[in-house]
Amino acid sequence: MAQPTYDPLRALAIATQAAGLTAIIVLETVLGDAARPWQGAALGLMLAAALGIAAVRFYRRKRAQRRRDRRRMTDE
């Protein structure tokens, strides 16, 4: 089975990490040392997004595997 050329979840993961990193840099530039709590919140949101996307990828992979297994059982 060929891999799709465009994976929307991977693109979403990259976009959320890029947005988070940009937010952290902008916060440091604008607020200086006062940015620390906001940077922590941005990092937490980045982590939550990454974990959510990983869970969706895991769920989709398992669902596809179950479908393949069911198809294999009916073909035999």
Sequence and secondary structure as in RCSB ss.txt:
>XXXX:A:sequence
MAQPTYDPLRALAIATQAAGLTAIIVLETVLGDAARPWQGAALGLMLAAALGIAAVRFYRRKRAQRRRDRRRMTD
E
>XXXX:A:secstr
    S  HHHHHHHHHHHHHHHHHHHHHHHHGGGGHHHHHHHHHHHHHHHHHHHHHHHHHHHHHHHHHHHHHHHH
 
